[in-house]
Amino acid sequence: MPRPSAPGPVPARECPVDELVARARELAVAGPRQLLGIAGAPGAGKSTLAERIVAEVGPTARLVPMDGFHLAQAELDRLGLADRKGAVETFDAYGFAALLRRLHRLEPVAVYAPAFHREIEEPVAGSIAVPPWVTLVVTEGNYLLLPDDPWDEVRTLLHDAWFLDLDAGLRRRRLTARHVAYGRSPAEAERWARGSDEANAALVAGTAHRADLVVRLADPLPG
């Protein structure tokens, strides 16, 4: 699909989830395997949308989130990045790109991917199996469309890339509620949502022009 060559504001197209599911189903039969990426700011609803698409497409689809490539907490502590968790430098971007290369070339064996477990705030290796008969791999994350090395390779490996937009106020409220749900105090959750999360959102916002589709859901899914 054609990709915009120059940066600039890209208006979001409002559409229902069913329309996106239909687009994903078309990808799933385009074969032999297609990679769909869903990017967007923290709290935009990427995970929920990706899970919905994989559930609707069925057994021939798998979800392989970027969040599985979070650096472990011990490594963040060693690097002095614990207070930046979730920022672009706290991911193993080269490892993520390497996994997408394997998925892209359709190996004759199952490929195993890590998953991020929020209940322990750590990635766990080998959590997601992608067998060779899977025809659609959906990945989602904040930084899929960054133009910097090695993220720029990620974009070239995606057959279709979407940028999910959401009202900033709603997005911040969702993030604050999420942080509280996972153990932060309301005050700490608010600081994190307006601090680190907002800095990451500003970086991600500048990548929307690299998507094939910039979308705002007609009926936003739960965050």
N, C-alpha and C positions, 0 to 999 in steps of 0.2 A: 504494500500500500504506500502511496506517496507520503513523504514526511516534510513538514515545513522546514525550510533551510535557514530562515532568519528568525531571531527572537522577536517577541512582541506580544501584546495582550491578545489572548485567544478567548472569544466568548464561549461560555459553556452552553451546550445544547441540552435542554431539559428533555428527558425521556423516561418512560416507565422501565422498571426492572425487566419486564417481559421482553422488551425490545433488545436489551443487552443479552439476555439469555438466548434469544434467537440468533444473535450475532455470534455468540460463543458456540452454539450448536453447529452453525455453518463452518466455523473453524475446525471443530472436532471431526468433520467428515472431509476436510480439505486434504488431509493426509500428506505424508505418512504420520507425522506428529507435528502439532502446532503449539507454540508457546505464546500464551496471552499474559501480558503484564498489566497490573492495575496499580497506578501510582497515585499519590496525593499526600496532603499534609497529615500530620498526626491527628487522629480523631475524625477523619473524613468519612469513615465507614468502609474502608477498603477490605478489611478482613471479613466483615459481614457480607458484603457483596460477593467476594470471591467464594466464600462458603456456599452462598445461595446458588451461584452459577455451577459449581462442581456438583452440588446435590441435584440440580435440575438436569444437567447433562448426563449424569449417571456414572456407571462403573468405568467408562472409558476416559474419565477425567480424574485428575489428581491435583490437589492443592499443595504447593511447595512455597511457603512464605519466606521472604527475605529475612524475617526476624530470627530464623534458625541460625543465622550467621552473626548474631550478637556475640561479642567477646564475652568470655566468662567473667564473673565478678572478680575473681582473684587476679585476672589479667588487667581488668580495669583499675583495680587498686594499685597494681604494680606500675601501671603507666600514668597514674594520677588522673584518671579520667572518670572516676566513679560519679562525680557530680555532673558529668556530661553524657551519662548513659542514654542511648537513643540518638545521639548526634552521629553524623556521618563517619567520623573517625573512630567510632566504637563498634564498627562492623568489620568482619573479614571479607572485604569486597572482592579480593582476588579469589578466595575460596568460593564465593557465591557465583562469580563469573565462570569458574572452572566447572561447577556443577551444572550450570545452564548449558555449557558446551557439551557435556556428556548427554544431557537430556535432548539437546538439539540434534545430535547425530544418531539418535535412536540405536542404542547399543542392544545386543541380543540377550542381555541379562538384566535383572532388576537393578535399578540405581537407587541407592538409599540416601535420603536427605535428612538433615537435622531439623528439629522443631524447637521453638521457644516455649517454655512452660512458665506461664505467668505466676502460677502458684508458688514456684520456687525462684522465679526471676532468673532462670538459667537456660541456655540451650542444651539440648540432649541429642547426641549423635545417633544416626541410624533409626530415627523415629518414623520416617515416611518412606514407604516402598513405592517405587514407580516401575511397574513391570513393563516389558517391551510392547504389550498390546494396548497400553494407554495412548490415546491419540490426541489428547488435549492436556497440557500442563498449564495450570494457572498459578502465577506467582504474583505476590502483592507486597508493596513496601513503599516507604517514603522516597527512596533515592534511585528508583529504576531509570529515571530519565536524565540523571546528571550527565553533563558532557565531559567530565573530567575522568582521567585514567584512574582505575580500571572500569569505572561505571559506564563509560562510553561504549565498551564492548557489550555490556548487558543490553543496551538499547538495540544493538545490531542483531542480537540473538532472538529478539522478540518478533514474532510474526505479526502481532497486533498489540498496540499499547494504548491504554486508556488513562486519562487523568481524571480523577473523581474530585469534583468541587463540592464545597458545602459552606453554608453561611458561617462566618468566623465566630460569631457569638455562640451559636449552637455547638460548633466544634469544640470551643474552649470549655463549655459547660459539660460536654461529654467527657473530655479529658480529665477535668477536675473530679467528676464522679468516678471515673475509672481508677484514678490514683487513690481515692478514698477507699474504693472497694478492695484494693490490694494493699491496704494497711497504712497509708499515709494519713496524717491528721488533715482536717479540712483546710487549715491555714497553709500547711506544707503542700497539699495538693494544688491549691490555688497558685502558690508561688511557682511550682514546677510547670503548671499549665501556661502561665504567663511569662515564664522565663525560658528555660531550656526548650520546651515544646514550641514556643512561639518563634524562637530563633530558628529551629529546624523547619517550621512551617514557612518562614520567609525564604529560606533557601530553596525549598521545594517548589514554591509558587513560581519561581523563575524558570522552571523546567516544563511548564504545561505546553509550551509551543512545540515540544518535541514528541508529543503524543499524536496518535492517529485520530483520537477522539477525546474531546474534553466534554465531560458530561456532568450534569447536576440532576440527581434523581427527582422525578416528579413527586414521589412519595418517599422521602428519606428512610432508609432502613435503620433499625436500632443500632446505636454505636457500640 
